[in-house]
């Protein structure tokens, strides 16, 4: 059944090369939400698009760009992997609201309002004070709704996330985070946030990044699936998905760029520490995208129906993208 379904990984930032594209295709995944940028400016974002245009040109037998959910379905028919782009910060629009539409037309389908720190739009999850969505942020949310760009609050603080859910006329996503009740990482989300998100039709993608999991790199497949089951009981399986946050084959400098960007002279360790500053050890059952098959089996073993399992592994992302990417008339 796995081979027949549309399987979507709702967040990756792996080392993109032909060998990795081949492994994605072999894994059976249909589409991947690729982080295009973290802290890059508008001009630098254009260069990232150019780099990906070259990837598509050189690897057209393996990957295809995605602008709508129909493109994902076509990728499935062709036996290729669909690639859709997101930004983990609002830096691609600089301080210019008109760039929201420009970036959407170029193929930026998802944008986070913050990445850990205070941004021009909202507050990140590592700030001590959460002032909520800013004046600029309210207008950007409205503009993202208009052009069909999905709002992502994965790295945002509590008040800011709740306000974004309320302000948005469309459902938003938290593409890669876990419930705080399962593990108290700063990046994970409270019951109040997840209830607000799912109550408005939003989507929660479960993260496989060990720092976000109970017992870290020792989290078992059974414990992960139980976390998903508990969330399904609380919020409804139709609002759940996978956003693995997989950063396969990336060097330490990439992790440093994620955490520090250009804003800090001293090292910031994110969910790590000075004594644990590198990439966490990989989960033995999720070392690469092939691990999605283990999750598929694990969810079935714990009692999820075929329909629920297919939803969490891809159909729910499909419905969400179908609804969220259509520009308003």
Number of C-alpha atoms within 10 A of each C-alpha: 7 16 12 9 16 22 30 29 26 28 25 21 20 18 15 15 11 14 9 15 19 16 15 21 19 15 18 23 27 26 31 24 24 23 22 22 23 22 21 22 16 19 11 14 21 16 12 14 18 12 11 17 14 11 19 16 11 13 15 13 14 21 25 23 20 23 20 18 22 13 17 26 17 16 22 21 10 13 17 24 30 26 22 25 24 25 25 26 28 26 23 25 21 15 14 11 15 12 16 23 18 13 20 22 14 12 18 26 25 30 28 24 31 28 26 22 19 22 18 17 23 30 29 29 27 18 13 11 12 18 15 21 25 15 11 14 21 16 15 23 23 14 18 26 22 19 20 23 28 27 27 28 32 26 27 33 31 23 19 24 31 20 16 25 26 15 16 19 14 22 23 27 27 28 30 29 26 31 24 18 15 21 18 16 18 20 25 27 27 17 14 10 20 24 16 18 25 20 15 17 16 23 26 32 27 28 24 25 23 20 22 25 26 20 13 17 17 14 16 17 19 14 16 20 21 16 19 25 19 15 21 17 9 12 19 15 22 21 24 30 28 28 26 27 25 23 19 16 12 14 13 12 10 15 17 16 13 19 21 17 15 10 9 9 8 7 12 17 17 17 15 13 11 9 7 10 16 15 15 13 13 17 18 13 15 19 15 20 21 17 18 23 19 14 21 20 16 19 25 16 12 13 12 20 12 13 11 19 24 22 24 27 28 22 21 26 30 21 13 19 20 13 16 26 21 16 13 10 5
